[in-house]
Structure formats: structure tokens, C-alpha cells
Amino acid sequence: MKKVLYSCILVAFTLLFSSCHKIEPTKTIITAVNESKVPLANVKITIHAQSTQGTPANGNLSDSGVTNGSGEVAFDFSGIYRDGQAGVAVLDIKGEIVIGGVEYEGFSYVQLEAGVTKSATVIIRKKVVDTP
């Protein structure tokens, strides 16, 4: 009987102290809207950042995607996070679209946090062309 009791206690402690440490996904959802806050589809979103760790393994972070019918595009950065890391990255965001031959763009940023889904909004405005 003592053997069974000790075995049960040993199994209980093993399960209690060896639980899996699951890290939630590190994501960002970017929404492109016009100046009236109406979501815009088919906006090319480009993101770029330097990793907060600055190591060659993380290096420069960059990606691009196109917004869906709700004006949203999602990026998953779960693969760059390392357990115990203080931060992940600050992303510079650029949105671009051409409508009727007219160029529109917008800029924003978002700070990624490990295991958190962060959101950012990019307001798309008519592109200002500098003339010499």
C-alpha cells in the first residue's frame, strides 16, 4: 500500500512541476483605412524592423502582405521570439495603393510583444510628391 501511495505522490509531483510552458503566438494585425476611417482592401502593407536583440539569427525583419476585404492583414512573428527575451521588435509600417492612377500611402508603427497579438492602423492618404 505504501508503494502505491509513494508512486501516486511521485507522479503527482512530476506532473505538477513539469508542466509544459506554452508560448502564445506573437502576431500583429494591421488595418488600412482611408481618412474617413473606412477599411480599404488590396492595400500593400510592408513592414520592416530591426530586432531588439540585434543578433544575426533575428537580423532584419521584413515582410509584406495585402489587406483583405475588411482592410486587415496579419503577420505572425512567433518564430523569432526566444524564451526569456525582453522584447521582440518595433515595426515600421507602410501602406500603398493606386486607385484610378492616383498613388496613396500611409505610415505607422507597432511594438511587438512576445505572446501577444498587437494591432495597428494605417491611415491611407493621397501621396504627396515632392517637386524639385
N, C-alpha and C positions, 0 to 999 in steps of 0.2 A: 504494500500500500504506500509506503514511504517513497518507493522508487517511482510510482506513478505520480505522486504529488510533486516530487522534485522535477520530474520530466515536464509536467504541466507548467510549473513555475519557470523553468528554463525556457520553454517555448514562448511563454507569455513575455518574458523579458527580451528575448530575441526579437519578437515581432514589435514590441514597444520601442526599442531603441535602434532598430534597423529599418525604420520606415523609409520609403522612397522619397527622395527630395525632388519633386517635380517642379520645373521652372515653367511658368506660363509663357505663351508666345510674346515676343517683342514686336509689336506692329505699329503702323501708323496708317490712318485713313485720311486722305486729303480730298477736300471738296472744292471744286471750282464753281464760282458763282459770278454773275455779272454785277454791275453796280447797283442793281435793284434787288440783289440777293437771290436771283433766280438761278438754280443749278444749271450748269452747262455740260452737255455731253460732248464727247470727242475732243476734249482739250488734252493736249500732250503735256503731261506732268513730268518734269525732270527733277531729280533730287541729287544732291551732292553734299558730301561732308567729309571731314577728317575724323577718324576715330578718336575718342578721348584717350585711348590707350596708346595711340601712335606706334603700334608695333607692325612689322611687316605682315603678320598674319591677318590683321584687320585692314591695314592700309587705307587707301581712299575708298569711300563708299559712294557708289553712284548707281542709279537705276532710272528707268523711265517707264511710264505706262500711260494709258489713255482712259479718261473718265468714262464711266458708264452712263446710262440714261438718267441716273439720279445725280450726276455730276461728281461721282466718287471714284477713287482708285485707291487700292490698298497695297501696302508693301509690308513684307514680313522680314524682319531682321533677326529672327531667333538664332540663326546660325552664327552670328558674330558675338553674341554675349557669352562671357565666361563667368562661371560661378565665383562670387566674391568681388566681381568687377564693380567699381564705384559708379560708373556711368557708361553709356553706350556711344552716343553721338548727338550733335546738333546738326540738323539737316537744313540746307538752303533749298528752297522750293521755287521752281519756275514753272509757270503755266503758259502755254502758247496755243493759239488757234487762229486760222484765217477764215473769215466769214465774208463772202462776197468780194473777195480780193483785198479786204482790209485786214491788217495784222492787229491782233490783240494779244496782250500779255499781262502777267501778274506775278508778284513775288511774295514769299512768306518764309517762315521757318518753323521748325518744331524740334523740341528736345526729346530724344528717345529716352525711355526709362526701361530697364530690364523687367520683363514680365508684365508690361503694361501696354494697352492699346491706346495710343495718343491720336488726337485729331487736330487737323489744321485746315484753315480755309484760305483759299487764294482768290482774291477779287481780280477778275479779268477786265482790263480797261484797254481802250484803243492805244496802240503802241505810239509813243512819241518818238519821232525821227529827228535826230539832231542834224541840222544843216550847217555846213562849214562857213 
